[in-house]
């Protein structure tokens, strides 16, 4: 029996964190890995909420850093399911930052990421996930773009496997 479809808003989640001196690199900006951890945390929460149980990161289709994050920035990671297949789903994450000590300053877009999660049973095997229902034109665009990324990922995997099979060592 196929799981009941869920709207994009059902699992949409945000996480926020103030960046401290423990998060910086030698350049004085926040390590990309700190931002990536926040991204994986919020995306994992969204994937598990959408699928109704455990889900694991299977791939990161893209992580684009647009602006540096600095000590004292209040960083918000906003995520939602963009597309869902039979056992996997793409979660898109938008990361914004704003000064922790100034109200009314518009947040700046600092990073974007697309992660693929697979829902799993207790034994680690894949389990079915609910279809996602786009609620807005923006959700529809995200779904179209997620399908493009999926086709690209699968084509790359197929080309790599073919290359390995034809290689003579």
MOGIUR-V618546 format. One record per pair of residues at least 6 apart in sequence whose ideal C-beta (glycine too) atoms are under 6 Angstrom apart, sorted by the first residue. I is the first residue (numbers start at 1). J is the second residue. Records with the same first field share a line. If there is no record, write none. Layout:
I = J + J
This chain:
3 = 128 + 130
4 = 130
5 = 130 + 131 + 133
6 = 130
7 = 133 + 135
8 = 80 + 132 + 135 + 139
9 = 135
11 = 46 + 49 + 50 + 81
12 = 80
13 = 42 + 45 + 46 + 79
14 = 76 + 78
15 = 41 + 42 + 77
16 = 76
17 = 75
18 = 74 + 100
19 = 30 + 69 + 71 + 73 + 75
21 = 71
23 = 30 + 34
24 = 30 + 71
25 = 31
29 = 68 + 70
30 = 69
35 = 111
38 = 77
39 = 77 + 93 + 113
42 = 77 + 79
43 = 79 + 91 + 93 + 115
46 = 79 + 91
47 = 55 + 89 + 91 + 117
48 = 55
50 = 81
51 = 119 + 129
54 = 120
55 = 117 + 119
56 = 118 + 120
57 = 115 + 117
58 = 116 + 118
59 = 116
60 = 115
61 = 114 + 149
62 = 114
63 = 113
64 = 112
65 = 111
66 = 109 + 110
67 = 108 + 110
69 = 97 + 110
72 = 100
73 = 97
74 = 98 + 100
75 = 97
76 = 96
77 = 93 + 95
78 = 94
79 = 91 + 93
81 = 89 + 91 + 132
82 = 90 + 92 + 142 + 143 + 146
83 = 90 + 143 + 146
84 = 129 + 131 + 132
86 = 128
87 = 118 + 119 + 126 + 128
88 = 116 + 118
89 = 117 + 129
90 = 114 + 116 + 146
91 = 115
92 = 114 + 142
93 = 113
94 = 112
95 = 110 + 111
96 = 107 + 109
97 = 108 + 110
98 = 105 + 107
99 = 105
118 = 126
119 = 127 + 129
121 = 127
134 = 140 + 143
